[in-house]
Amino acid sequence: MRKFFKQIHIWLSIPFGLVISLTCFTGAMLIFEPEISAKVQSDYQRVERVGLAPLPIDELLRRVEPTLKEGQRITGVTIFDDKELCYKVGLSEPKHAATYVDQYSGEVKGEPERLEFFRTMFRLHRWLMDERPKEDNAIFWGKMIVGVSTLMFAIIILSGIFIWIPKSIKALKNRTTIAIRKGWHRFWYDMHVAGGIYATLLLLAMALTGLTWSFEWYRNDFYRLFGVDLEATSNNAPKSARGGKQTGTETPYIAWEHAYNNTRDIVGDVEKLTIARGTVSVPCGGWGNQRAVDKYIFDEKTGEITATELYADSDRSRKVRGWIYSVHVGNWGGILTRILWFLAAMLGATLPLTGYYLWIRRKFVRKGARQQELPSRK
C-alpha cells in the first residue's frame, strides 16, 4: 500500500508541481496585501490633519459625486473609528472600487488602483494570467488548470501523509527533524519530508476551500457537507429592495448621517461601520468568520433604525460562505493565523521544487553513478 501511495504522490507531482508551486507562492504574496497597500497608498487613506469634528456625510458625498467616472455611482461609505483614516466611499464599478475623502477638509483624495504587483499575483493565483472567455460556454483554461492542479495537490498531500507515517520512534524523530549540518541533500530532503508534514493541515485547508472557486460541482457538494444547499438558497433568495440603483438626482445621504448616529448609539465604539442604501453593516469582530456583520436596517427618509439582522441569527449559507473565505486566506485568527498561513504557503511553494530535486537525484544522478561503477563488458 505504501508503494502505491508513493507512486501516486510522484506521478501526480511531476506534471502539476510547477502550477502548485506558483499557486502557493502567489497566495502567500496576497496574504498581507491590505497592510502593504495601506502603507504604499497612505496618501489616499489618511487625513491631512484631524479636525474637531468631521463634515456631514451628505456634504462629503456630494463633493465626491462630481469626481466619479461615467457609469459610476456611490454604493456606500465606510467610517472608521480611527480618526486619522479617511472615509472610504464604495463605488459601483469596477468591482471593489472605492474613493477616499478627507472628512475634515472635504478633500476628495481619489480612487487608488490596486497595486500592479498584487493585481498580477491575483491573476496568477486564480487564472495563470489567462483572460476570461467572452463566450459563455467557452472553457476558461487558466481557471481550469489551477483548479485541476489544486485538486491534485489535495490528493498529493493525502498520499504524502501515508508515505510519511513512520514505522518506529527513531524514524518518527528523523521525519520530524530538519538537519542543517548534514549537507544540502539532507537539508532539502528534511525540508520536503519534515517541513511538508508540519504544513500539511494548513495546506490541505487552503486547497479544499480554494476549490470552491474553481468548480461549481465541488462548491455545491462542499457546502452540502455543512448542511447548505446552494441551489435551493439561490432559487429561494428574496429580492432585496436595498442597494438599488439611484434614479435622477435623488440621494439618501441626509438620512445616512442619522442612521450612522443611531447605530453608534446602539453598538457603541466599533472599528468601522459601512452605510449603504437602507443598511448599516457592523463587523462582529473577534476571531472566526471575518466577513461576519450585524446589519441594522434604517428608514431611508429619516435614518431611524427599523430592524436588525444579527449575524448570530443569519442563515447557515451566509455563515459557511464567510468561514470558507476566512479559512482559505487565514485571517480567521487575526495576525497570528495570517503569519502561519503565509509560512505554510511559502513552504508549500517549495515542496514541488524539493520534490523535483529528490526525484531527479534518485532517478538520474544515482542511476548514472551506479552505471559508472559497473565493470565494462569486453
Backbone torsions as a table, in degrees:
resi	resn	phi	psi	omega
1	MET	NA	-40.9	178.8
2	ARG	-60.5	-40.6	179.5
3	LYS	-64.7	-37.6	179.8
4	PHE	-63.5	-47.7	179.9
5	PHE	-65.4	-32.6	178.2
6	LYS	-65.2	-41.3	177.8
7	GLN	-65.0	-42.5	176.6
8	ILE	-59.2	-45.8	-178.0
9	HIS	-59.5	-45.6	-176.5
10	ILE	-72.4	-49.2	-171.7
11	TRP	-77.6	-13.2	169.1
12	LEU	-88.4	-31.9	-178.5
13	SER	-70.2	-36.2	-175.7
14	ILE	-60.5	-52.3	-178.0
15	PRO	-78.3	-26.4	-174.1
16	PHE	-105.0	-4.7	-172.8
17	GLY	-59.0	-44.4	-176.9
18	LEU	-65.4	-40.8	178.3
19	VAL	-66.4	-40.0	177.9
20	ILE	-61.5	-44.9	179.7
21	SER	-60.7	-44.3	179.9
22	LEU	-66.0	-40.7	-179.8
23	THR	-64.7	-42.3	178.7
24	CYS	-65.9	-43.9	-178.0
25	PHE	-64.1	-47.3	-179.5
26	THR	-65.8	-35.0	175.4
27	GLY	-62.1	-41.3	177.7
28	ALA	-62.6	-39.3	-179.0
29	MET	-64.9	-27.3	-176.4
30	LEU	-84.6	-12.9	-172.7
31	ILE	-62.9	-40.6	-177.6
32	PHE	-106.1	26.3	177.5
33	GLU	-58.6	-44.8	-177.8
34	PRO	-57.3	-44.4	-178.1
35	GLU	-68.5	-43.3	-178.8
36	ILE	-66.9	-43.6	179.4
37	SER	-63.0	-40.9	179.6
38	ALA	-62.6	-37.1	179.3
39	LYS	-69.4	-47.4	-177.8
40	VAL	-68.0	-37.0	-175.6
41	GLN	-104.5	32.0	-177.0
42	SER	-62.0	-27.3	178.8
43	ASP	-61.7	-29.7	178.2
44	TYR	-79.7	-38.8	-165.1
45	GLN	-96.0	-11.2	-176.7
46	ARG	-116.3	143.3	-178.2
47	VAL	-74.3	157.9	177.9
48	GLU	-71.6	-42.2	-178.6
49	ARG	-156.4	132.9	179.4
50	VAL	-73.3	123.8	-179.9
51	GLY	-95.2	-176.1	-179.7
52	LEU	-69.0	-40.7	-179.0
53	ALA	-153.8	144.3	178.3
54	PRO	-71.4	155.5	174.8
55	LEU	-68.6	157.9	178.4
56	PRO	-59.8	146.6	-179.4
57	ILE	-59.0	-40.5	-179.5
58	ASP	-58.3	-44.9	-179.7
59	GLU	-66.4	-41.7	-178.5
60	LEU	-63.7	-44.5	-177.4
61	LEU	-71.6	-28.9	175.7
62	ARG	-69.2	-27.3	175.5
63	ARG	-75.6	-28.1	179.5
64	VAL	-73.8	-37.4	-172.6
65	GLU	-52.7	-44.6	-179.7
66	PRO	-65.1	-17.3	-178.0
67	THR	-89.6	-6.5	-176.1
68	LEU	-72.6	149.4	176.5
69	LYS	-78.7	164.9	180.0
70	GLU	-60.7	130.1	179.5
71	GLY	92.4	-16.3	179.0
72	GLN	-81.4	151.1	173.0
73	ARG	-146.7	158.2	179.8
74	ILE	-78.2	128.3	-179.7
75	THR	-107.3	-16.4	-179.5
76	GLY	173.0	176.8	177.6
77	VAL	-142.1	135.4	178.1
78	THR	-106.3	127.4	-178.3
79	ILE	-114.0	126.5	-175.3
80	PHE	-98.2	150.3	176.7
81	ASP	-70.2	-30.2	176.0
82	ASP	-69.5	113.1	-174.9
83	LYS	-69.0	-12.3	179.7
84	GLU	-87.8	-6.6	179.4
85	LEU	-94.9	133.9	178.1
86	CYS	-67.2	159.9	172.1
87	TYR	-69.7	137.2	179.1
88	LYS	-102.9	116.2	-176.1
89	VAL	-100.5	114.8	-179.9
90	GLY	-73.1	142.9	-179.3
91	LEU	-120.0	154.1	-174.2
92	SER	-71.6	-29.6	-179.2
93	GLU	-155.2	151.0	-7.3
94	PRO	-69.9	-178.7	-175.7
95	LYS	-58.4	133.6	178.7
96	HIS	67.8	13.7	-180.0
97	ALA	-70.6	149.0	178.3
98	ALA	-156.5	152.6	172.6
99	THR	-122.2	158.5	-175.5
100	TYR	-117.7	144.4	-180.0
101	VAL	-135.4	134.2	177.6
102	ASP	-73.3	113.9	-173.8
103	GLN	-72.8	-11.0	179.9
104	TYR	-97.3	-41.5	-179.0
105	SER	-96.0	-19.8	-176.8
106	GLY	83.0	3.9	179.8
107	GLU	-70.1	128.7	175.5
108	VAL	-84.6	111.8	-175.1
109	LYS	-71.5	-32.0	179.6
110	GLY	116.4	-179.8	-175.0
111	GLU	-109.6	99.1	-179.4
112	PRO	-72.1	138.4	176.5
113	GLU	-85.6	157.1	177.2
114	ARG	-62.8	135.8	-179.5
115	LEU	-56.8	136.8	-174.3
116	GLU	-58.9	-34.9	178.8
117	PHE	-59.8	-48.1	-177.7
118	PHE	-73.3	-30.7	175.6
119	ARG	-62.3	-42.1	178.9
120	THR	-68.0	-42.8	179.7
121	MET	-60.5	-41.2	-179.0
122	PHE	-65.6	-45.2	-178.7
123	ARG	-66.4	-35.2	174.6
124	LEU	-67.7	-42.8	-176.7
125	HIS	-64.1	-39.4	-175.6
126	ARG	-94.1	-38.4	-167.7
127	TRP	-135.9	7.5	-177.0
128	LEU	54.4	37.8	178.1
129	MET	69.3	8.0	179.9
130	ASP	-72.6	155.4	177.5
131	GLU	-96.4	140.5	178.0
132	ARG	-63.3	127.4	-178.2
133	PRO	-65.1	146.4	-179.5
134	LYS	-75.7	-31.6	179.0
135	GLU	-76.9	138.6	-177.4
136	ASP	-63.4	-38.2	-174.9
137	ASN	-93.9	1.6	-178.9
138	ALA	-73.2	150.7	179.7
139	ILE	-79.5	129.2	175.8
140	PHE	-87.9	90.0	-168.1
141	TRP	-62.3	-43.0	-179.9
142	GLY	-59.8	-46.3	178.2
143	LYS	-64.0	-39.5	-179.3
144	MET	-64.5	-44.1	-178.5
145	ILE	-65.2	-43.2	178.0
146	VAL	-63.4	-41.6	-179.5
147	GLY	-64.2	-46.7	179.5
148	VAL	-64.3	-41.5	179.5
149	SER	-63.4	-38.5	178.4
150	THR	-67.2	-39.3	176.7
151	LEU	-63.2	-42.7	177.6
152	MET	-65.2	-33.9	178.8
153	PHE	-61.8	-41.2	178.2
154	ALA	-61.2	-41.3	178.7
155	ILE	-68.1	-39.8	178.4
156	ILE	-61.5	-42.4	179.6
157	ILE	-62.6	-45.9	-178.9
158	LEU	-64.4	-41.9	178.2
159	SER	-66.3	-34.9	177.7
160	GLY	-63.3	-33.9	178.1
161	ILE	-63.3	-43.7	179.0
162	PHE	-64.4	-39.0	179.2
163	ILE	-66.9	-36.7	-174.3
164	TRP	-72.0	-29.3	-173.4
165	ILE	-50.0	116.4	-176.8
166	PRO	-77.2	157.0	179.8
167	LYS	-95.7	-11.3	-178.3
168	SER	-152.2	169.5	178.5
169	ILE	-64.3	-38.9	179.0
170	LYS	-63.6	-42.4	178.8
171	ALA	-65.7	-34.9	178.2
172	LEU	-61.6	-42.4	179.1
173	LYS	-63.3	-42.7	-179.6
174	ASN	-65.5	-33.9	-175.4
175	ARG	-89.0	2.6	175.9
176	THR	-121.8	9.5	-178.2
177	THR	-118.8	136.7	176.4
178	ILE	-106.9	109.0	-179.1
179	ALA	-82.3	133.7	-179.5
180	ILE	-115.3	0.8	-177.9
181	ARG	-123.6	20.4	-178.8
182	LYS	-119.6	25.2	177.5
183	GLY	96.9	161.0	-177.2
184	TRP	-66.5	-38.4	-178.9
185	HIS	-61.4	-46.0	179.3
186	ARG	-64.7	-37.5	179.9
187	PHE	-63.2	-47.6	-179.6
188	TRP	-66.4	-35.0	177.3
189	TYR	-63.7	-46.4	-179.4
190	ASP	-67.1	-36.8	177.5
191	MET	-61.9	-36.8	-179.7
192	HIS	-74.7	-45.1	-174.4
193	VAL	-81.2	-58.5	-177.2
194	ALA	-74.2	-45.6	179.5
195	GLY	-61.1	-39.4	-179.7
196	GLY	-63.0	-40.4	-177.8
197	ILE	-70.8	-31.4	177.9
198	TYR	-65.4	-33.5	-176.9
199	ALA	-96.4	0.8	-171.4
200	THR	-55.2	-52.6	-174.7
201	LEU	-63.8	-41.2	-179.2
202	LEU	-68.5	-42.4	179.1
203	LEU	-65.4	-38.0	178.4
204	LEU	-66.0	-39.7	177.5
205	ALA	-63.1	-42.4	178.1
206	MET	-62.3	-44.5	-177.2
207	ALA	-66.6	-47.4	-176.1
208	LEU	-66.9	-36.5	177.0
209	THR	-76.9	-36.1	179.8
210	GLY	-63.1	-30.2	-179.6
211	LEU	-65.2	-18.1	178.8
212	THR	-67.9	-19.1	176.8
213	TRP	-93.3	-5.4	-175.1
214	SER	-100.5	-41.5	-173.6
215	PHE	-131.3	128.5	-179.8
216	GLU	-65.3	-40.9	-179.6
217	TRP	-62.0	-39.6	179.5
218	TYR	-68.4	-43.9	-180.0
219	ARG	-58.1	-45.3	-179.7
220	ASN	-62.0	-44.9	-179.0
221	ASP	-69.8	-37.7	-179.5
222	PHE	-64.0	-42.2	178.9
223	TYR	-67.2	-33.8	179.4
224	ARG	-63.5	-28.4	176.5
225	LEU	-59.7	-27.1	-179.4
226	PHE	-105.1	17.8	174.8
227	GLY	78.3	23.8	-178.8
228	VAL	-117.3	124.1	174.7
229	ASP	-99.9	101.7	-175.0
230	LEU	-64.0	-37.2	-178.7
231	GLU	-64.7	-43.7	178.9
232	ALA	-67.9	-38.6	179.3
233	THR	-63.1	-40.9	-179.3
234	SER	-67.6	-41.8	-177.4
235	ASN	-71.9	-31.4	-175.2
236	ASN	-98.4	2.6	-177.4
237	ALA	-65.1	130.1	178.9
238	PRO	-70.7	147.2	177.5
239	LYS	-81.3	116.6	-177.8
240	SER	-85.9	140.5	177.8
241	ALA	-87.5	-12.0	-177.9
242	ARG	-79.9	150.5	176.9
243	GLY	78.6	15.7	-179.9
244	GLY	-70.0	167.1	-178.5
245	LYS	-70.2	138.8	178.8
246	GLN	-74.1	142.7	-179.2
247	THR	-118.4	141.2	177.9
248	GLY	58.7	-139.8	-178.6
249	THR	-101.5	5.5	-177.9
250	GLU	-69.0	129.4	176.8
251	THR	-130.8	148.7	-179.1
252	PRO	-97.8	12.1	-166.3
253	TYR	-65.3	-31.3	-179.3
254	ILE	-62.8	-40.5	178.8
255	ALA	-69.4	-24.7	-178.3
256	TRP	-63.1	-37.4	179.0
257	GLU	-61.7	-45.7	178.9
258	HIS	-65.3	-40.8	179.6
259	ALA	-63.1	-39.2	178.2
260	TYR	-62.0	-49.4	-179.0
261	ASN	-64.4	-40.9	180.0
262	ASN	-65.1	-38.1	179.3
263	THR	-69.3	-40.9	178.5
264	ARG	-63.0	-32.4	177.0
265	ASP	-64.8	-29.3	-178.2
266	ILE	-84.6	-46.9	-170.6
267	VAL	-96.2	-16.9	-177.8
268	GLY	76.7	-150.3	-178.5
269	ASP	-78.3	126.7	176.3
270	VAL	-134.1	159.7	-177.4
271	GLU	-58.9	-41.7	178.8
272	LYS	-164.8	162.6	169.9
273	LEU	-147.5	151.7	-175.0
274	THR	-119.6	127.5	179.3
275	ILE	-105.4	128.2	174.5
276	ALA	-128.3	-171.9	-178.6
277	ARG	-67.2	104.2	175.3
278	GLY	85.1	0.7	-175.1
279	THR	-142.1	136.6	169.5
280	VAL	-114.3	122.8	-178.6
281	SER	-104.5	128.4	-178.0
282	VAL	-122.4	117.1	178.4
283	PRO	-59.0	142.0	-179.6
284	CYS	-75.1	-26.9	177.7
285	GLY	75.5	176.8	179.9
286	GLY	78.0	-172.2	179.8
287	TRP	-79.1	156.9	176.7
288	GLY	115.0	-147.8	-178.6
289	ASN	-62.7	109.8	-176.8
290	GLN	-78.8	-3.6	174.0
291	ARG	-100.1	7.9	-179.4
292	ALA	-73.4	126.6	178.5
293	VAL	-138.9	147.0	167.9
294	ASP	-93.2	137.2	-177.9
295	LYS	-113.2	133.9	178.5
296	TYR	-116.0	115.9	-177.0
297	ILE	-87.3	133.0	-178.3
298	PHE	-129.4	156.9	176.8
299	ASP	-72.2	123.5	-174.7
300	GLU	-71.6	-8.9	177.5
301	LYS	-96.3	-34.7	-175.3
302	THR	-112.1	-22.6	-176.5
303	GLY	82.5	4.4	179.2
304	GLU	-72.9	138.1	178.5
305	ILE	-73.3	123.9	-176.5
306	THR	-108.9	-20.0	-178.6
307	ALA	-163.0	163.3	176.6
308	THR	-129.6	145.3	174.4
309	GLU	-126.1	89.6	-177.1
310	LEU	-75.7	142.8	179.3
311	TYR	-58.9	-38.2	-178.8
312	ALA	-60.2	-27.0	-178.6
313	ASP	-100.2	2.6	-175.9
314	SER	-74.4	164.7	-178.2
315	ASP	-70.9	160.5	-174.7
316	ARG	-64.0	-32.2	-179.0
317	SER	-58.7	-45.5	179.8
318	ARG	-63.4	-40.0	-179.5
319	LYS	-68.7	-46.1	-178.1
320	VAL	-64.0	-41.5	-179.8
321	ARG	-59.2	-45.1	179.8
322	GLY	-66.8	-38.9	179.8
323	TRP	-65.9	-40.1	-180.0
324	ILE	-60.2	-44.7	178.6
325	TYR	-64.5	-44.6	-176.8
326	SER	-64.0	-38.8	177.3
327	VAL	-69.5	-39.5	-177.8
328	HIS	-62.6	-44.3	-177.6
329	VAL	-91.8	-8.1	174.2
330	GLY	78.4	18.2	-177.5
331	ASN	-94.8	7.7	-175.5
332	TRP	-68.0	-22.8	-179.2
333	GLY	-115.5	23.4	178.6
334	GLY	78.3	-155.1	-174.2
335	ILE	-64.9	-31.7	-178.3
336	LEU	-61.9	-51.7	-178.9
337	THR	-69.4	-29.6	177.7
338	ARG	-66.4	-38.8	176.4
339	ILE	-64.8	-43.6	178.5
340	LEU	-62.1	-42.3	178.9
341	TRP	-64.8	-39.0	178.2
342	PHE	-62.0	-48.3	-179.4
343	LEU	-63.8	-41.2	179.6
344	ALA	-64.6	-42.7	179.7
345	ALA	-65.3	-40.4	177.7
346	MET	-64.9	-40.5	176.2
347	LEU	-65.6	-39.1	176.9
348	GLY	-60.5	-33.1	178.1
349	ALA	-68.4	-27.9	-179.2
350	THR	-85.5	-22.7	-174.4
351	LEU	-58.5	-46.8	177.1
352	PRO	-62.7	-34.2	-178.0
353	LEU	-70.2	-44.6	176.1
354	THR	-67.5	-32.5	176.8
355	GLY	-65.1	-42.5	176.0
356	TYR	-60.0	-43.2	-179.7
357	TYR	-59.8	-48.6	-179.0
358	LEU	-65.2	-39.7	-178.7
359	TRP	-67.8	-44.7	179.7
360	ILE	-64.6	-42.3	-179.9
361	ARG	-62.7	-42.8	-179.2
362	ARG	-72.4	-38.4	-172.1
363	LYS	-81.1	-38.4	-171.7
364	PHE	-116.0	-46.9	-176.0
365	VAL	-65.8	-51.9	-179.6
366	ARG	-67.0	-36.9	178.8
367	LYS	-62.3	-42.2	178.6
368	GLY	-66.1	-38.0	179.3
369	ALA	-65.4	-39.3	179.4
370	ARG	-66.2	-38.6	179.8
371	GLN	-65.9	-34.0	178.6
372	GLN	-69.4	-29.2	-179.5
373	GLU	-76.8	-19.9	-179.7
374	LEU	-69.9	139.6	178.2
375	PRO	-66.1	139.7	-179.2
376	SER	-72.3	144.2	180.0
377	ARG	-90.8	135.7	178.2
378	LYS	-101.6	NA	NA
